[in-house]
């Protein structure tokens, strides 16, 4: 296998040293649009959480654990959700009382506790995962090409926020040492782990084979 491609990434200090510029009308419209979507997501999260007698944070923890068969530690949950350890601990404690999650000793390290879903928690996690179904309907109004382009732009936006320490690290293609960016329509992106070309719609936000850029 070829040596993983290391694409250049601006250091955080370089971003901080960049001069501030007034936002253009297009940039301001993009920010307004993203803000409107965030408000809808928050509103729908509370509407979805209420019938389950959960908070949005508790629901997000259940959904996150649904993706990990072996569970996660408190610090892993906090990192993935971008919340403090104290907030995570309080939410998990309430989920334990509700019988939705349990704390078990890690088979690799007995000193480490991992949070896993109970059978009832699995059912509630599936319900919580449906909170964003309303958004899926809107996304399906876009053509496959538009969806792929939107995904690519979101990845770049999240990468920029991540570099500035505004969002937690994500296991996405743009931050992976196996990712080789394309140079145009005739040269698609390429994954050196799977040895396959990547179209915009193939890019991932959370890949189990992700390796941070060295």
JOWOCOR-V938902 format. One record per pair of residues at least 24 apart in sequence whose ideal C-beta (glycine too) atoms are under 7 Angstrom apart, sorted by the first residue. I is the first residue (numbers start at 1). J is the second residue. D is the distance in Angstrom with one decimal. If there is no record, write none. Layout:
BEGIN
[[I	J	D] [I	J	D]]
END
This chain:
BEGIN
[[1	192	6.7] [2	192	6.0] [4	177	4.3] [4	178	5.3] [4	192	5.4] [5	180	4.1] [5	192	6.3] [6	177	6.5] [6	213	6.3] [6	214	6.7] [7	181	5.7] [9	213	6.3] [10	163	6.7] [12	163	6.0] [12	164	6.8] [12	165	6.8] [15	163	5.9] [15	164	5.7] [44	131	5.8] [44	134	5.9] [45	131	5.6] [48	128	6.9] [48	131	3.7] [52	124	6.0] [52	127	6.0] [52	128	7.0] [55	91	7.0] [57	83	6.7] [57	87	6.7] [57	91	4.9] [58	91	5.0] [58	94	6.3] [58	95	5.7] [59	128	3.8] [59	131	6.6] [61	91	5.7] [61	92	6.6] [61	95	6.5] [62	100	6.5] [62	117	6.8] [62	121	6.1] [62	124	5.7] [62	125	3.9] [62	128	5.0] [63	125	5.7] [63	128	5.1] [63	129	5.1] [65	101	6.7] [65	115	6.3] [65	116	6.7] [65	117	5.0] [65	125	6.6] [66	117	6.6] [66	125	4.1] [66	129	6.6] [70	114	6.7] [71	104	6.8] [71	114	3.9] [71	115	5.2] [71	116	3.6] [72	114	6.4] [72	115	5.8] [73	112	6.2] [73	113	6.8] [73	114	5.8] [74	115	6.8] [77	115	6.5] [79	168	5.1] [80	168	6.4] [82	167	6.0] [82	168	4.4] [100	124	5.5] [144	201	6.5] [147	201	6.1] [148	199	6.3] [148	200	3.5] [148	201	3.7] [149	200	6.0] [151	200	6.1] [151	201	6.2] [151	203	5.9] [152	200	4.4] [152	203	6.2] [155	203	5.7] [155	205	6.9] [170	205	6.0] [170	206	6.6] [171	206	5.2] [171	207	5.2] [171	210	3.6] [172	204	6.1] [172	205	4.8] [172	206	6.9] [172	207	7.0] [173	198	7.0] [173	203	4.6] [173	204	5.5] [173	207	6.9] [175	212	6.5] [175	213	6.2] [176	207	6.9] [176	210	4.9] [176	211	5.9] [177	211	4.9] [177	212	6.8] [177	213	4.9] [177	214	5.8] [178	211	6.2]]
END
